[in-house]
Amino acid sequence: MTVFSSLRFGLLAGLMLAPVLLHTARAQVAPSLPSFYTTYSYTGYTVYDTTSPDAPTQVRGVGGSLTLRPAGTYEKRLSIVGPQGPMYFKQNGAFIITGDSIRFAFTDLKGPDVQRGTFQFDPATRHLTLTILGYPVGNKGVYDLVAAEPQPLLAPTVLPAKPGKKRHR
């Protein structure tokens, strides 16, 4: 077999396999979740403390919002009502998603900080669960959030041209 006929055979085999390979590649593409990037409302917060024999603590009076943007930035406005009154937490920063892991990087009064954990998102219910790892190792906080209903896009209002006036182009 000459080099030319080997090349021709390889090209022919590649052309025959292309539709099969293309179909396989399409089947492996993960669906995009544009509804993931939106504003969520906090609906619950549970603290798991491995240093205590007590059951996990469901924190009452949780409110606020978390906005996740496709560019990888976020805005967190969390409030918790405690015995001494409400406590407010405000963070602006960046987040990175790898698989089901999420990492939040921000700067607060103490300086740069990072929170790591995992997330679960259910597009059908628009429910997001964030599990943030705590200290000491084994402790964690689990946040339950729900996305606001998507707002329909409104068509722009077109006003009719005034009679007797010419439009300049």
C-alpha positions as CSV (number, residue, x, y, z in Angstrom):
1,M,0.0,0.0,0.0
2,T,1.5,3.4,-1.0
3,V,1.5,6.4,1.2
4,F,-1.2,8.0,-1.1
5,S,-3.6,5.0,-0.8
6,S,-3.1,4.9,3.0
7,L,-3.9,8.5,3.2
8,R,-6.9,8.0,1.0
9,F,-8.1,5.1,3.1
10,G,-7.7,7.1,6.4
11,L,-9.6,10.0,4.9
12,L,-12.4,7.7,3.7
13,A,-12.6,6.0,7.1
14,G,-12.7,9.4,8.8
15,L,-15.6,10.6,6.6
16,M,-17.5,7.5,7.3
17,L,-17.1,7.8,11.1
18,A,-17.7,11.6,11.3
19,P,-21.5,11.3,11.6
20,V,-21.1,8.7,14.4
21,L,-18.5,10.8,16.3
22,L,-20.5,14.0,15.9
23,H,-23.6,12.3,17.3
24,T,-21.6,11.0,20.3
25,A,-20.1,14.4,20.9
26,R,-23.6,16.0,20.9
27,A,-24.9,13.5,23.4
28,Q,-22.2,14.2,25.9
29,V,-22.7,18.0,26.0
30,A,-24.2,19.1,29.3
31,P,-27.3,21.2,29.1
32,S,-26.8,24.8,29.9
33,L,-28.7,26.2,32.8
34,P,-29.3,29.9,32.1
35,S,-32.0,29.9,34.8
36,F,-29.2,29.2,37.4
37,Y,-27.8,32.7,37.0
38,T,-30.4,34.8,38.7
39,T,-31.4,36.3,42.1
40,Y,-32.4,33.9,44.8
41,S,-34.2,34.5,48.1
42,Y,-32.9,32.8,51.3
43,T,-35.6,30.4,52.7
44,G,-33.6,28.5,55.3
45,Y,-30.3,28.0,57.0
46,T,-29.2,25.0,59.0
47,V,-26.0,24.8,61.1
48,Y,-24.3,21.4,61.6
49,D,-21.9,21.6,64.5
50,T,-19.8,18.4,65.1
51,T,-18.5,19.7,68.4
52,S,-21.9,19.6,69.9
53,P,-24.1,16.6,70.7
54,D,-27.2,18.6,69.8
55,A,-29.2,18.1,66.6
56,P,-28.5,20.5,63.7
57,T,-29.8,24.0,64.4
58,Q,-32.4,25.4,62.0
59,V,-31.8,29.1,62.2
60,R,-35.0,31.2,62.3
61,G,-35.6,34.6,60.8
62,V,-33.4,34.1,57.7
63,G,-34.0,36.5,54.8
64,G,-32.2,38.3,52.1
65,S,-31.0,37.6,48.6
66,L,-28.1,36.1,46.6
67,T,-27.5,37.1,43.0
68,L,-25.3,34.9,40.8
69,R,-24.2,36.4,37.5
70,P,-22.9,34.5,34.4
71,A,-19.7,36.5,34.6
72,G,-18.8,34.8,37.9
73,T,-19.7,37.6,40.3
74,Y,-22.1,37.5,43.1
75,E,-23.9,39.8,45.5
76,K,-25.1,38.4,48.9
77,R,-27.5,40.2,51.2
78,L,-28.3,37.9,54.2
79,S,-30.2,38.8,57.3
80,I,-30.8,36.7,60.4
81,V,-33.0,37.7,63.2
82,G,-31.4,36.8,66.5
83,P,-32.3,37.4,70.2
84,Q,-30.5,40.8,70.1
85,G,-32.1,41.8,66.8
86,P,-31.3,41.4,63.1
87,M,-27.8,40.7,61.9
88,Y,-26.9,41.7,58.4
89,F,-24.3,40.1,56.1
90,K,-23.2,41.8,52.9
91,Q,-20.8,40.3,50.4
92,N,-19.8,41.2,46.9
93,G,-17.3,38.9,45.2
94,A,-16.5,36.3,42.7
95,F,-17.5,32.6,42.5
96,I,-16.2,29.6,40.6
97,I,-18.1,26.4,39.9
98,T,-16.3,23.1,39.2
99,G,-18.7,20.2,39.0
100,D,-20.9,20.4,42.1
101,S,-18.3,22.5,44.0
102,I,-18.6,26.2,44.5
103,R,-16.0,28.7,45.8
104,F,-16.9,32.2,46.9
105,A,-14.0,34.8,47.1
106,F,-14.7,38.1,48.8
107,T,-13.2,40.8,51.0
108,D,-14.8,41.9,54.2
109,L,-13.6,43.9,57.2
110,K,-11.1,41.2,58.1
111,G,-9.6,41.2,54.6
112,P,-9.7,38.7,51.7
113,D,-11.6,35.4,52.5
114,V,-12.8,32.3,50.7
115,Q,-15.8,30.1,51.4
116,R,-15.9,26.6,49.8
117,G,-18.7,24.1,49.5
118,T,-21.1,22.3,47.2
119,F,-24.3,23.2,45.5
120,Q,-27.4,21.4,44.2
121,F,-29.7,23.1,41.7
122,D,-33.1,21.8,40.6
123,P,-34.2,23.7,37.5
124,A,-37.8,22.4,37.7
125,T,-38.4,23.9,41.2
126,R,-35.7,26.6,40.8
127,H,-34.4,25.5,44.3
128,L,-30.7,26.0,45.2
129,T,-29.0,24.3,48.1
130,L,-25.6,25.6,49.1
131,T,-23.5,23.7,51.6
132,I,-20.6,25.8,52.9
133,L,-17.8,24.1,54.8
134,G,-17.2,25.4,58.3
135,Y,-14.6,25.3,61.1
136,P,-13.5,23.0,62.7
137,V,-13.5,20.5,59.9
138,G,-16.8,18.7,59.7
139,N,-18.9,21.7,60.5
140,K,-21.1,23.2,57.8
141,G,-23.9,25.5,57.0
142,V,-26.7,24.6,54.6
143,Y,-28.5,27.4,52.9
144,D,-31.8,26.8,51.1
145,L,-32.7,29.4,48.4
146,V,-35.4,29.7,45.7
147,A,-35.1,31.7,42.5
148,A,-37.5,34.5,41.7
149,E,-39.9,33.6,38.9
150,P,-38.4,34.7,35.6
151,Q,-40.0,37.9,34.2
152,P,-41.3,37.7,30.7
153,L,-39.5,39.8,28.2
154,L,-41.7,42.7,27.1
155,A,-41.7,43.8,23.5
156,P,-40.6,47.4,23.1
157,T,-43.5,49.9,22.7
158,V,-43.7,51.3,19.2
159,L,-45.4,54.6,18.9
160,P,-47.0,55.5,15.5
161,A,-45.4,58.2,13.5
162,K,-47.1,61.5,13.5
163,P,-48.9,62.2,10.3
164,G,-47.5,64.8,8.0
165,K,-43.9,64.4,9.2
166,K,-41.2,62.6,7.2
167,R,-38.8,60.2,8.9
168,H,-35.2,60.9,8.3
169,R,-33.0,57.9,7.7
